[in-house]
């Protein structure tokens, strides 16, 4: 093999993506191309537009069309992916979900990096044994919450030496520290604008819309797509609420956050993932000086309460939450929450040291 062709192969990496346009995946693609990797991104088509990137060394390859949450229908496409990966010469495979990790292992890939942004489990002893085995086949495991690391070690016997904590801190190339919002107040004296920004994969947004029907001056603004998109569409009150659908990340965020008074980040705490996750909306909300509403009994609620930057509420009592949001007490408190947000230093929300960059630079030297 010619030397130039061999060097090109050594700098190639295969990404296995559950969906093509998730912001976290695009951040990884940006980093890898910046480091000189040729990226082949295999993805499930969910009727979302494939990102139109300007990088010359990125190729998106469609695995198959797949509906959100339809796990049984993934079996045939995963079998097809296994065959494709066996022909892919990339020495490194970077995986973003457990089913795609299974495909990488079945394809005989050796240098597997598995990034976990959410803990997705099936309540089955067989699943636990299989997942533990798959984790043991990974060269490195990237987690976006340190609570995930503890859980994987204690529950699945994951090797602590393989785990790298890489939180959803904001990337300087996307969020200029000098452009951080430094002033915010309630948009209206009469109305309250509540926002949801992100993937619609829980029933929490529908429950909020149901409750807000009884509060005519509440305006709910929803930005995102997902499994519960149709439910949300059906519950939006025309002329009162807004369902805006998909948005461009990070391009649209400034306008979105400017249109809301508080960011609704409540999820069902019966899901273990919810109790441990550190979503990117924490850091985005701080950057755009927007208080949050989060579920009690979660890692996220510990931080929101500790910083004094939002409301911590029982997920099963959204009715009392809306009553409180309708009070003068909340409207006076809003200013103090914004003040606490503005006091948080940039280093707490911006990425100043990139461990992933070091990891991928080291891989190129092998």
C-alpha positions, 0 to 999 in steps of 0.5 A: 500500500502506498505510504500516503494511502496508508497514512490516510487510512490510519487517520480515518474513523467511523462514527455510528450515529442514532441520528444524523444531526444531534448537536453533540455528534456534530461537535465530535465531527468538528473536532475530528476533522479539525484534527485531520481525521477522515470521518465516515458517519453511518446514521439512522434516517429519521426524516431529519435533514442531513447536516450540510457541513463544509468539511471535505473529509466527512461522508454521511452514509445512511444505514436505513430509515427508522422511526423514533423508539422502534427498537425491534425494527433496528435488527435488520438494519443493524445486520446490514451495518455489521456487514458494512463495517466489516468492509470499512478499513477505519482503525477506530470506531466511535459509537453513540448508542448500545445497539450500534455498539453491538454492531461494532463488536459483531463486526470485529472492531478492535479500537471501539470508543463508546460515548454515553450521553444517556443511560438506556437500559432494558430491565432484563438480566440478559441485557445486563450481562450483554451490556457488561460484555459490550462495555468490556470490549470498548477501548475507551468509554466517554461519559457526559456525567460523572454520575454515569461513570459511577453507575457503570462501574457499580452496575456493570463492572466497567473498568474505571481506567477506560472511562473519560468524563467529558461534560456538555460544556459549551464549545468556544468555536460555537459560543463566544464568551464575550457574547454571553448574555449579561442582562435579562428580565421578564418579557412581559408584565402580564404574560409568562413565556415558558420554553422547551428546547431539545429532543421530545422524548418524554411526556413532560412537555405534554403534561406542561401543555395540559396544565397551562391550559388553565393559565391563559397568560402563560405562553409555552414555546417548544423547539425540537422534534422527537418521539412525542412530536405529534402529541405535542402538536395536538396539545398546543393551543393555537394563538397561545402556545408555539410549536416551532419544530426543528431548529439549527444548533447553535445558530437559532439559540440566541433568538430562542432564549431571548423569547422565553423567561424560563427554560422547562427542563423537567423529566420523569424521575422514574427514569434512572437516566434522568436522575444522573444526567447533566444535559447541555441545557444547563450550560446553554441556559446559563450562557443565555441568562435564563433560569431553569425549571428542573425535576427534584431528586436529580443530579441536575437539581443539586446544581440548580439549587446550589447555584440558585439559578432556577426552580426545583420541583416535584415532577408529579406536581406540575399543577402546583408548579404552574400555580407558583409560576403565576404568583408575584413571589415567582416574578420577584424571585426571577430577578435574583435567579438571573443575578445568580446566573450572571455571577457564574464564571465562564470557566464553569460553562465553557470548555477550556481543556479538551480531553477528547482532543488529547485522546484522538491525538494520542490515537493518531500516534499509535 
